[in-house]
Amino acid sequence: MADRVVAKIAAHAAREALDVLPPDAVPPHATVIVHHEVARVRVSLELDYPSDIGGQCAAVRHQVVQRVEALAGMEVPEVAVQVERLHSAQTRGAAQGRTQ
């Protein structure tokens, strides 16, 4: 199976694992290296702040492993989660308040 197909599965799984994305967030993106039916995955995502960042990253790792193993039939020994940006709910609310 092609790396890009597994990457799409992983990105979709990351979206499933996150309850809600921040309103202006870029959807999760995944890159994958497949070698001998083993997939190494890197997921980049944006999260709300404050939140349980560690818990959300763990949920993403778990969901990516489950979905890639189930849908692609590949072992996933490594899922690196990279938080690209934190979206502050307080800043978003303050910005909306100033524009009224």
Secondary structure, DSSP 8 states (H G I E B T S, - for coil): --HHHHHHHHHHHHHHHSS---TT----EEEEEEETTEEEEEEEEEEEESS-HHHHHHHHHHHHHHHHHHHH--EEEEEEEEEEEEEEHHHHHHHHHHT-
